[in-house]
Amino acid sequence: MKIKAVIFDFDGPINDSFREGLRRIEVLAGMNQVEFNRNKRQNLIKLWGKPGVELLQGGLEIERELAEKIYSQWEVWDLVDPIPLVPGAREALRWNRKNDILNTLLTSRNQKNISDIFDKLDLMEEFAVIQTRQDSQFRKPDPQVFSYTLDRLKREFGVAREECIFVGDTPEDILCGMSVIETLVVMTGPYWLEHILQYPVKPQNVMPSVDYLSEWIEKNSD
């Protein structure tokens, strides 16, 4: 197939947020007098990939109102002190753009949060389509979450679903991605060896990080 567009999840594949995100949640939990222990850490890992408020509510076992408060604090922290990109992520995005492959983003983060972070990190020009929480009523693992981005790619750029690939990093990404488009998984998030049998992906579609994406595209794109 000819690859004309890549749909990226943000946290994990692009933003190196998995381990640092867990650390920040632990700090914010302490600031809000919420107990943080090994069990809650494991809960968060299992739920990683869900929208922020739902992640905090379920992972920390707290009321939604408090989860919303902590998530707002988390967004401010990420804006004031952005988590670094995955090594090689910026180069991978630029390689795609220079080779006429469209970069698109699919994230459950709020639109303003992504816009502010991208302005600060100078990433906005790398993406042809950005889908945030406000752009779709669907959430992973519902495969309809891809509808907004795929519709825009077809309407604005003439790119068909079969010409796209998705890069994720969680079991939920695999569940919703594989039923829609060719799906790759990077090991910079909570998709670990223990998930391979439960959420199988073609071995050649598992990469250490997005830094290896250009090599994968060169091997698999017509």
DOLOKOL-551263 format. One line per 3 residues: number of its first residue (from 0); their letters; for each residue y, z, x of N, C-alpha, C. Coordinates in nm, 3 decimals, always signed. Each point is the difference from the previous one (the first is absolute). Example, Ala and Ser with C-alpha at 12.3 -4.5 7.8 and 13.67 -1.06 7.14 Angstrom:
% DOLOKOL-551263
0) as) -0.569:+0.780:+1.319:+0.119:+0.000:-0.089:+0.120:+0.000:+0.090 ~ +0.105:-0.072:-0.035:+0.119:+0.006:+0.082:+0.109:+0.073:-0.077 $
This chain:
% DOLOKOL-551263
0) mki) -0.119:+0.000:+0.083:+0.119:+0.000:-0.083:+0.125:+0.000:+0.087 ~ +0.106:-0.051:-0.055:+0.129:+0.001:+0.067:+0.076:+0.123:-0.045 ~ +0.030:+0.090:+0.092:+0.071:+0.123:-0.035:+0.150:-0.026:+0.002 $
3) kav) +0.063:+0.022:-0.114:+0.144:-0.024:-0.012:+0.079:+0.128:-0.026 ~ -0.069:+0.109:-0.035:+0.071:+0.125:-0.027:-0.091:+0.119:+0.026 ~ +0.060:+0.108:+0.047:-0.071:+0.127:+0.021:+0.068:+0.106:-0.084 $
6) ifd) -0.079:+0.070:-0.081:+0.050:+0.112:-0.080:-0.036:+0.128:+0.075 ~ +0.100:+0.074:+0.043:-0.022:+0.123:+0.075:+0.023:+0.122:-0.087 ~ -0.089:+0.098:+0.010:+0.036:+0.135:-0.040:+0.095:+0.052:+0.107 $
9) fdg) +0.090:+0.092:-0.036:+0.097:+0.048:+0.098:-0.054:+0.117:+0.082 ~ -0.038:+0.108:-0.069:-0.042:+0.121:+0.070:-0.141:-0.016:+0.054 ~ -0.011:+0.000:+0.131:-0.129:-0.019:+0.066:-0.003:-0.128:+0.079 $
12) pin) +0.001:-0.115:-0.067:-0.001:-0.127:+0.073:+0.128:-0.027:+0.078 ~ +0.117:+0.026:-0.060:+0.128:-0.027:+0.065:+0.063:+0.128:+0.055 ~ +0.009:+0.098:-0.085:+0.061:+0.128:+0.036:-0.110:+0.097:+0.042 $
15) dsf) +0.013:+0.059:+0.118:-0.106:+0.085:+0.055:+0.007:+0.140:-0.063 ~ -0.019:+0.004:-0.132:+0.037:+0.118:-0.077:-0.115:+0.092:-0.037 ~ -0.123:-0.038:+0.028:-0.111:+0.082:-0.049:+0.001:+0.140:+0.062 $
18) reg) -0.015:+0.009:+0.130:-0.007:+0.132:+0.064:+0.134:+0.073:-0.003 ~ +0.108:-0.074:+0.027:+0.132:+0.063:-0.004:+0.037:+0.039:-0.142 ~ -0.043:-0.080:-0.097:+0.026:+0.035:-0.140:-0.068:+0.130:-0.039 $
21) lrr) -0.123:+0.019:+0.043:-0.071:+0.125:-0.028:+0.073:+0.118:+0.064 ~ +0.050:-0.021:+0.121:+0.073:+0.108:+0.068:+0.127:+0.035:-0.076 ~ +0.071:-0.101:-0.047:+0.124:+0.026:-0.073:-0.027:+0.068:-0.134 $
24) iev) -0.108:-0.037:-0.065:-0.036:+0.067:-0.126:-0.027:+0.148:+0.026 ~ -0.070:+0.030:+0.109:-0.029:+0.141:+0.032:+0.129:+0.078:+0.021 ~ +0.096:-0.059:+0.071:+0.128:+0.067:+0.023:+0.075:+0.020:-0.131 $
27) lag) +0.005:-0.103:-0.083:+0.071:+0.009:-0.127:-0.067:+0.099:-0.095 ~ -0.133:+0.007:+0.005:-0.071:+0.097:-0.082:+0.043:+0.141:+0.038 ~ +0.006:+0.027:+0.130:+0.043:+0.131:+0.046:+0.142:+0.033:-0.042 $
30) mnq) +0.088:-0.100:+0.006:+0.140:+0.021:-0.041:+0.010:+0.035:-0.148 ~ -0.098:-0.044:-0.079:+0.003:+0.023:-0.144:-0.101:+0.105:-0.045 ~ -0.045:+0.083:+0.095:-0.093:+0.109:-0.028:-0.129:-0.047:-0.069 $
33) vef) -0.049:-0.115:+0.046:-0.126:-0.054:-0.051:-0.105:+0.015:+0.109 ~ -0.113:+0.061:-0.034:-0.106:+0.019:+0.098:-0.054:-0.135:+0.047 ~ -0.022:-0.012:+0.130:-0.059:-0.121:+0.057:-0.119:+0.043:+0.085 $
36) nrn) -0.119:-0.044:-0.038:-0.120:+0.037:+0.074:-0.088:-0.123:+0.022 ~ -0.117:+0.022:+0.059:-0.088:-0.113:+0.032:-0.044:-0.075:-0.126 ~ -0.029:+0.073:-0.107:-0.044:-0.065:-0.123:+0.110:-0.091:-0.058 $
39) krq) +0.123:+0.048:+0.006:+0.110:-0.081:-0.053:+0.025:-0.121:+0.089 ~ -0.018:+0.017:+0.129:+0.012:-0.115:+0.090:-0.104:-0.106:-0.034 ~ -0.123:+0.045:-0.026:-0.106:-0.094:-0.037:+0.030:-0.066:-0.135 $
42) nli) +0.056:+0.077:-0.093:+0.041:-0.059:-0.128:+0.101:-0.112:+0.020 ~ +0.098:+0.025:+0.086:+0.104:-0.099:+0.027:-0.059:-0.126:+0.063 ~ -0.094:+0.019:+0.092:-0.063:-0.115:+0.066:-0.075:-0.085:-0.103 $
45) klw) -0.072:+0.067:-0.092:-0.075:-0.073:-0.102:+0.093:-0.076:-0.095 ~ +0.117:+0.057:-0.025:+0.093:-0.060:-0.095:+0.101:-0.093:+0.067 ~ -0.005:-0.008:+0.133:+0.100:-0.078:+0.073:+0.002:-0.145:-0.050 $
48) gkp) +0.118:-0.050:-0.023:+0.015:-0.134:-0.056:+0.054:+0.003:-0.141 ~ -0.012:+0.116:-0.067:+0.058:+0.015:-0.133:+0.151:+0.017:+0.013 ~ +0.076:-0.029:-0.106:+0.145:+0.023:+0.003:+0.031:+0.143:+0.042 $
51) gve) +0.114:+0.018:+0.068:+0.032:+0.127:+0.065:-0.009:+0.123:-0.088 ~ +0.059:-0.005:-0.119:+0.000:+0.117:-0.087:-0.143:+0.035:-0.042 ~ -0.078:-0.102:-0.038:-0.139:+0.024:-0.039:-0.082:+0.053:+0.118 $
54) llq) +0.027:-0.052:+0.119:-0.068:+0.048:+0.121:+0.026:+0.148:+0.021 ~ +0.126:+0.040:-0.008:+0.035:+0.140:+0.023:-0.051:+0.091:-0.111 ~ +0.012:-0.046:-0.123:-0.045:+0.081:-0.113:-0.149:+0.029:+0.009 $
57) ggl) -0.079:-0.106:+0.026:-0.144:+0.019:+0.007:-0.046:+0.063:+0.130 ~ +0.060:-0.042:+0.111:-0.044:+0.050:+0.130:+0.036:+0.145:+0.024 ~ +0.120:+0.040:-0.042:+0.044:+0.138:+0.021:-0.030:+0.090:-0.119 $
60) eie) -0.050:-0.062:-0.109:-0.035:+0.075:-0.122:+0.121:+0.076:-0.053 ~ +0.108:-0.075:-0.026:+0.125:+0.058:-0.048:+0.047:-0.071:-0.126 ~ +0.098:+0.058:-0.068:+0.055:-0.061:-0.120:+0.082:-0.124:+0.037 $
63) rel) +0.011:-0.090:-0.095:+0.069:-0.127:+0.027:+0.147:+0.023:+0.039 ~ +0.066:+0.094:-0.063:+0.141:+0.024:+0.032:+0.018:+0.036:+0.146 ~ -0.087:+0.085:+0.052:+0.009:+0.038:+0.141:-0.039:-0.117:+0.089 $
66) aek) -0.098:-0.079:-0.042:-0.039:-0.118:+0.077:+0.116:-0.098:+0.011 ~ +0.075:-0.018:-0.108:+0.116:-0.089:+0.002:+0.107:+0.053:+0.096 ~ +0.019:+0.131:+0.002:+0.098:+0.060:+0.090:-0.040:-0.023:+0.146 $
69) iys) -0.127:+0.025:+0.032:-0.047:-0.017:+0.138:+0.004:-0.147:+0.040 ~ -0.034:-0.089:-0.094:+0.003:-0.142:+0.034:+0.142:-0.047:+0.031 ~ +0.097:+0.051:-0.074:+0.140:-0.034:+0.028:+0.039:+0.047:+0.140 $
72) qwe) -0.044:+0.119:+0.037:+0.028:+0.051:+0.135:-0.068:-0.087:+0.106 ~ -0.120:-0.044:-0.031:-0.076:-0.086:+0.092:+0.072:-0.134:+0.020 ~ +0.051:-0.058:-0.108:+0.073:-0.126:+0.010:+0.123:+0.015:+0.089 $
75) vwd) +0.073:+0.110:-0.017:+0.119:+0.024:+0.082:-0.039:+0.013:+0.147 ~ -0.105:+0.074:+0.028:-0.047:+0.019:+0.137:-0.036:-0.135:+0.063 ~ -0.073:-0.083:-0.075:-0.041:-0.131:+0.053:+0.120:-0.091:+0.026 $
78) lvd) +0.107:+0.020:-0.077:+0.119:-0.082:+0.021:+0.081:+0.049:+0.120 ~ +0.017:+0.132:+0.010:+0.076:+0.057:+0.111:-0.075:-0.018:+0.132 ~ -0.130:+0.017:-0.005:-0.084:-0.012:+0.120:-0.119:-0.090:-0.031 $
81) pip) +0.021:-0.132:-0.002:-0.107:-0.092:-0.040:-0.124:+0.014:+0.087 ~ -0.115:-0.004:-0.065:-0.127:+0.000:+0.074:-0.010:-0.133:+0.075 ~ -0.042:+0.002:+0.125:-0.009:-0.126:+0.077:-0.097:-0.099:-0.063 $
84) lvp) +0.024:-0.127:+0.027:-0.092:-0.103:-0.044:-0.128:+0.008:+0.082 ~ -0.108:-0.051:-0.056:-0.124:-0.014:+0.076:+0.028:-0.088:+0.121 ~ -0.045:+0.038:+0.118:+0.024:-0.085:+0.118:-0.047:-0.144:-0.025 $
87) gar) +0.088:-0.094:+0.024:-0.032:-0.140:-0.020:+0.031:-0.053:-0.138 ~ +0.041:+0.088:-0.093:+0.026:-0.044:-0.138:+0.118:-0.095:-0.007 ~ +0.109:+0.033:+0.066:+0.117:-0.087:-0.004:-0.033:-0.136:+0.061 $
90) eal) -0.074:+0.001:+0.109:-0.038:-0.126:+0.064:-0.090:-0.083:-0.091 ~ -0.090:+0.067:-0.074:-0.089:-0.072:-0.093:+0.080:-0.066:-0.111 ~ +0.099:+0.071:-0.052:+0.086:-0.056:-0.105:+0.078:-0.121:+0.052 $
93) rwn) +0.053:+0.013:+0.119:+0.077:-0.111:+0.058:-0.089:-0.120:+0.030 ~ -0.121:+0.026:+0.046:-0.094:-0.110:+0.028:-0.028:-0.078:-0.128 ~ -0.023:+0.072:-0.109:-0.023:-0.068:-0.127:+0.119:-0.086:-0.038 $
96) rkn) +0.118:+0.058:+0.007:+0.120:-0.073:-0.042:+0.021:-0.124:+0.085 ~ -0.021:+0.011:+0.130:+0.019:-0.114:+0.089:-0.104:-0.108:-0.022 ~ -0.114:+0.039:-0.059:-0.106:-0.096:-0.028:-0.004:-0.040:-0.147 $
99) dil) +0.113:+0.020:-0.068:+0.017:-0.042:-0.140:-0.099:+0.068:-0.094 ~ -0.036:+0.123:+0.030:-0.083:+0.081:-0.089:+0.090:+0.107:-0.061 ~ +0.004:+0.005:-0.132:+0.088:+0.093:-0.069:-0.054:+0.143:+0.008 $
102) ntl) +0.087:+0.094:+0.034:-0.034:+0.142:-0.006:+0.048:+0.054:-0.134 ~ -0.087:+0.073:-0.070:+0.042:+0.067:-0.122:-0.047:+0.145:+0.006 ~ +0.065:+0.085:-0.078:-0.030:+0.143:+0.001:-0.038:+0.047:-0.139 $
105) lts) -0.106:+0.080:-0.008:-0.041:+0.063:-0.125:-0.011:+0.149:+0.026 ~ +0.092:+0.077:-0.057:+0.003:+0.143:+0.025:+0.029:+0.077:-0.128 ~ -0.048:+0.123:-0.006:+0.029:+0.087:-0.114:+0.125:+0.084:+0.024 $
108) rnq) +0.067:-0.023:+0.113:+0.125:+0.073:+0.026:+0.111:-0.051:-0.092 ~ +0.102:+0.083:-0.015:+0.115:-0.038:-0.081:+0.082:-0.109:+0.069 ~ +0.061:-0.084:-0.081:+0.075:-0.115:+0.052:+0.111:+0.041:+0.095 $
111) kni) +0.079:+0.101:-0.038:+0.112:+0.041:+0.085:-0.049:+0.058:+0.132 ~ -0.109:+0.075:-0.004:-0.055:+0.058:+0.121:-0.041:-0.110:+0.099 ~ -0.070:-0.101:-0.049:-0.043:-0.111:+0.086:+0.121:-0.077:+0.051 $
114) sdi) +0.095:-0.026:-0.088:+0.119:-0.075:+0.040:+0.076:+0.073:+0.110 ~ +0.018:+0.131:-0.015:+0.074:+0.078:+0.100:-0.075:+0.003:+0.133 ~ -0.132:+0.020:-0.005:-0.079:+0.005:+0.123:+0.000:-0.136:+0.069 $
117) fdk) -0.015:-0.107:-0.078:-0.002:-0.134:+0.059:+0.133:-0.036:+0.063 ~ +0.109:+0.042:-0.063:+0.132:-0.023:+0.059:+0.011:+0.073:+0.134 ~ -0.051:+0.121:+0.004:+0.010:+0.081:+0.121:-0.089:-0.056:+0.111 $
120) ldl) -0.117:-0.052:-0.037:-0.095:-0.053:+0.098:+0.018:-0.150:+0.024 ~ +0.095:-0.061:-0.070:+0.027:-0.144:+0.013:-0.125:-0.082:-0.031 ~ -0.059:+0.026:-0.116:-0.123:-0.068:-0.039:+0.018:-0.095:-0.118 $
123) mee) +0.112:+0.008:-0.069:+0.015:-0.072:-0.126:-0.024:-0.150:+0.015 ~ +0.049:-0.059:+0.108:-0.011:-0.145:+0.016:-0.143:-0.047:+0.024 ~ -0.089:+0.092:+0.031:-0.138:-0.040:+0.028:-0.080:-0.028:-0.128 $
126) fav) +0.050:+0.043:-0.116:-0.078:-0.008:-0.123:+0.061:-0.095:-0.102 ~ -0.084:-0.088:-0.052:+0.043:-0.095:-0.103:-0.003:+0.063:-0.139 ~ -0.095:+0.091:-0.023:-0.013:+0.070:-0.128:-0.028:+0.147:+0.030 $
129) iqt) +0.071:+0.089:-0.069:-0.024:+0.143:+0.013:-0.025:+0.057:-0.139 ~ -0.119:+0.054:-0.019:-0.037:+0.060:-0.129:-0.006:+0.151:+0.016 ~ +0.085:+0.070:-0.076:+0.004:+0.146:+0.005:-0.048:+0.058:-0.133 $
132) rqd) +0.007:+0.130:-0.010:-0.047:+0.069:-0.120:+0.068:-0.051:-0.127 ~ +0.127:-0.037:+0.012:+0.075:-0.041:-0.118:-0.033:-0.142:-0.047 ~ -0.073:-0.076:+0.079:-0.024:-0.140:-0.033:-0.126:-0.025:-0.082 $
135) sqf) -0.085:+0.100:-0.014:-0.125:-0.020:-0.073:-0.043:+0.128:-0.068 ~ -0.057:-0.015:-0.118:-0.053:+0.116:-0.072:-0.139:+0.038:+0.049 ~ -0.062:-0.086:+0.081:-0.137:+0.022:+0.045:-0.002:+0.073:+0.134 $
138) rkp) -0.106:+0.077:+0.022:-0.017:+0.075:+0.124:-0.141:-0.024:+0.054 ~ -0.015:+0.007:+0.130:-0.134:-0.009:+0.059:-0.086:+0.114:-0.055 ~ -0.128:-0.023:-0.026:-0.081:-0.117:+0.038:-0.006:-0.110:-0.106 $
141) dpq) +0.091:-0.002:-0.097:+0.001:-0.107:-0.100:+0.038:-0.131:+0.069 ~ -0.088:-0.101:-0.003:+0.030:-0.126:+0.069:+0.122:-0.073:-0.055 ~ +0.044:+0.039:-0.122:+0.119:-0.063:-0.055:+0.127:+0.038:+0.077 $
144) vfs) -0.014:+0.096:+0.091:+0.115:+0.038:+0.082:+0.049:-0.117:+0.085 ~ -0.087:-0.099:+0.024:+0.038:-0.116:+0.080:+0.078:-0.105:-0.079 ~ +0.003:+0.013:-0.133:+0.055:-0.107:-0.084:+0.144:-0.035:+0.033 $
147) ytl) +0.084:+0.102:+0.019:+0.142:-0.025:+0.025:+0.020:-0.083:+0.127 ~ -0.063:+0.041:+0.109:+0.016:-0.072:+0.127:-0.061:-0.139:-0.006 ~ -0.120:-0.011:-0.054:-0.066:-0.131:-0.007:+0.078:-0.096:-0.090 $
150) drl) +0.055:+0.051:-0.109:+0.080:-0.086:-0.089:+0.125:-0.051:+0.072 ~ +0.066:+0.087:+0.075:+0.120:-0.043:+0.072:-0.033:-0.099:+0.112 ~ -0.110:+0.025:+0.069:-0.040:-0.093:+0.106:-0.027:-0.139:-0.058 $
153) kre) -0.065:-0.005:-0.114:-0.030:-0.129:-0.063:+0.127:-0.066:-0.052 ~ +0.084:+0.077:-0.067:+0.119:-0.055:-0.065:+0.108:-0.040:+0.100 ~ +0.023:+0.083:+0.101:+0.111:-0.024:+0.092:-0.037:-0.079:+0.124 $
156) fgv) -0.129:+0.007:+0.040:-0.039:-0.064:+0.126:-0.118:-0.096:-0.014 ~ -0.057:-0.009:-0.120:-0.112:-0.090:-0.021:-0.127:+0.044:+0.070 ~ -0.013:+0.130:+0.029:-0.117:+0.053:+0.070:-0.101:+0.052:-0.103 $
159) are) -0.123:-0.050:+0.007:-0.104:+0.041:-0.093:-0.070:+0.127:+0.047 ~ -0.064:+0.068:-0.093:-0.073:+0.123:+0.032:-0.101:-0.023:+0.112 ~ -0.067:-0.115:-0.002:-0.103:-0.029:+0.099:+0.057:-0.020:+0.140 $
162) eci) +0.130:-0.011:+0.010:+0.065:-0.020:+0.130:+0.060:+0.130:+0.054 ~ -0.035:+0.113:-0.064:+0.054:+0.130:+0.039:-0.111:+0.092:+0.051 ~ +0.037:+0.093:+0.086:-0.089:+0.108:+0.038:+0.075:+0.131:-0.019 $
165) fvg) -0.076:+0.107:-0.016:+0.057:+0.134:-0.020:-0.045:+0.090:+0.114 ~ +0.093:+0.077:+0.056:-0.031:+0.094:+0.107:+0.027:+0.142:-0.050 ~ -0.107:+0.080:-0.011:+0.013:+0.137:-0.045:-0.066:+0.096:+0.096 $
168) dtp) -0.003:+0.129:-0.040:-0.057:+0.100:+0.091:-0.072:+0.113:-0.072 ~ -0.016:-0.010:-0.132:-0.065:+0.108:-0.074:-0.115:-0.055:-0.084 ~ -0.094:+0.087:-0.040:-0.105:-0.045:-0.092:+0.055:-0.062:-0.128 $
171) edi) +0.111:+0.055:-0.052:+0.061:-0.058:-0.120:+0.047:-0.143:+0.025 ~ +0.054:-0.025:+0.120:+0.042:-0.136:+0.034:-0.119:-0.096:-0.008 ~ -0.114:+0.045:+0.049:-0.120:-0.084:-0.001:-0.044:-0.026:-0.144 $
174) lcg) -0.002:+0.105:-0.081:-0.046:-0.013:-0.138:+0.081:-0.102:-0.078 ~ +0.131:+0.005:+0.013:+0.082:-0.091:-0.079:+0.017:-0.135:+0.068 ~ -0.001:-0.002:+0.133:+0.025:-0.125:+0.070:-0.114:-0.098:-0.005 $
177) msv) -0.123:+0.048:+0.019:-0.114:-0.091:+0.014:-0.030:-0.078:-0.127 ~ +0.043:+0.052:-0.115:-0.026:-0.072:-0.125:+0.104:-0.108:-0.027 ~ +0.102:-0.007:+0.087:+0.109:-0.094:-0.025:+0.014:-0.102:+0.112 $
180) iet) +0.010:+0.047:+0.125:+0.023:-0.090:+0.113:-0.077:+0.049:+0.122 ~ -0.002:-0.084:+0.104:-0.061:+0.038:+0.127:+0.069:+0.126:+0.052 ~ -0.080:+0.103:+0.030:+0.057:+0.130:+0.035:-0.042:+0.042:+0.140 $
183) lvv) +0.099:+0.043:+0.078:-0.024:+0.054:+0.133:+0.035:+0.148:-0.002 ~ -0.067:+0.077:+0.083:+0.031:+0.143:+0.008:+0.026:+0.037:+0.145 ~ +0.104:+0.081:+0.020:+0.032:+0.049:+0.134:-0.037:+0.147:+0.008 $
186) mtg) -0.036:+0.045:+0.120:-0.049:+0.136:+0.018:+0.111:+0.097:+0.038 ~ +0.123:-0.028:-0.044:+0.111:+0.090:+0.029:+0.031:+0.090:-0.120 ~ -0.090:+0.002:-0.097:+0.014:+0.087:-0.117:-0.130:+0.071:-0.027 $
189) pyw) -0.024:+0.041:-0.125:-0.120:+0.079:-0.033:-0.123:-0.082:-0.034 ~ -0.008:-0.126:+0.042:-0.125:-0.076:-0.013:-0.076:+0.020:+0.129 ~ -0.107:+0.080:-0.008:-0.075:+0.039:+0.118:-0.142:-0.054:-0.007 $
192) leh) -0.076:+0.025:+0.105:-0.138:-0.050:+0.006:-0.082:+0.048:-0.119 ~ +0.027:+0.120:-0.049:-0.078:+0.053:-0.112:+0.022:-0.080:-0.128 ~ +0.107:-0.079:-0.005:+0.029:-0.077:-0.121:-0.064:-0.139:+0.000 $
195) ilq) -0.054:-0.043:+0.112:-0.045:-0.138:+0.013:-0.110:-0.033:-0.101 ~ -0.095:+0.092:-0.021:-0.108:-0.026:-0.095:+0.048:+0.012:-0.144 ~ +0.090:+0.093:-0.025:+0.048:+0.022:-0.137:+0.100:-0.107:-0.043 $
198) ypv) +0.084:-0.043:+0.095:+0.101:-0.102:-0.029:-0.016:-0.112:+0.102 ~ -0.103:-0.082:-0.016:-0.032:-0.099:+0.104:+0.104:-0.110:+0.013 ~ +0.030:-0.033:+0.123:+0.088:-0.111:+0.035:-0.074:-0.083:+0.103 $
201) kpq) +0.023:-0.130:+0.000:-0.062:-0.083:+0.103:+0.033:+0.059:+0.137 ~ -0.099:+0.015:+0.087:+0.027:+0.059:+0.132:+0.113:-0.069:+0.075 ~ +0.010:-0.132:-0.014:+0.106:-0.073:+0.071:+0.138:+0.026:-0.060 $
204) nvm) +0.004:+0.066:-0.117:+0.128:+0.028:-0.065:+0.048:+0.143:+0.025 ~ -0.068:+0.072:+0.088:+0.042:+0.135:+0.037:+0.064:-0.007:+0.139 ~ +0.124:+0.047:+0.010:+0.075:-0.008:+0.125:+0.049:+0.138:+0.042 $
207) psv) +0.012:+0.024:+0.130:+0.055:+0.128:+0.045:+0.142:+0.024:-0.052 ~ +0.080:-0.107:-0.003:+0.137:+0.012:-0.050:+0.053:-0.139:-0.031 ~ +0.119:-0.004:-0.058:+0.062:-0.127:-0.036:+0.038:-0.080:+0.125 $
210) dyl) -0.002:+0.064:+0.114:+0.028:-0.068:+0.126:-0.099:-0.114:+0.026 ~ -0.117:+0.006:-0.065:-0.104:-0.102:+0.019:+0.005:-0.109:-0.107 ~ +0.099:+0.006:-0.089:+0.002:-0.092:-0.113:+0.017:-0.146:+0.042 $
213) sew) +0.087:-0.026:+0.095:+0.023:-0.139:+0.041:-0.128:-0.065:+0.052 ~ -0.081:+0.077:+0.073:-0.127:-0.053:+0.049:-0.093:-0.033:-0.117 ~ -0.002:+0.088:-0.101:-0.086:-0.024:-0.117:+0.044:-0.127:-0.072 $
216) iek) +0.130:-0.016:-0.017:+0.051:-0.118:-0.070:-0.033:-0.127:+0.078 ~ +0.016:+0.002:+0.130:-0.031:-0.118:+0.080:-0.147:-0.040:-0.012 ~ -0.087:+0.098:-0.015:-0.143:-0.028:-0.012:-0.039:-0.046:-0.140 $
219) nsd) +0.073:+0.044:-0.102:-0.045:-0.020:-0.137:+0.086:-0.092:-0.085 ~ +0.114:-0.042:+0.051:+0.086:-0.089:-0.077:-0.020:-0.144:+0.043 ~ -0.011:-0.090:-0.097:-0.020:-0.142:+0.030:+0.124:-0.059:+0.067 $
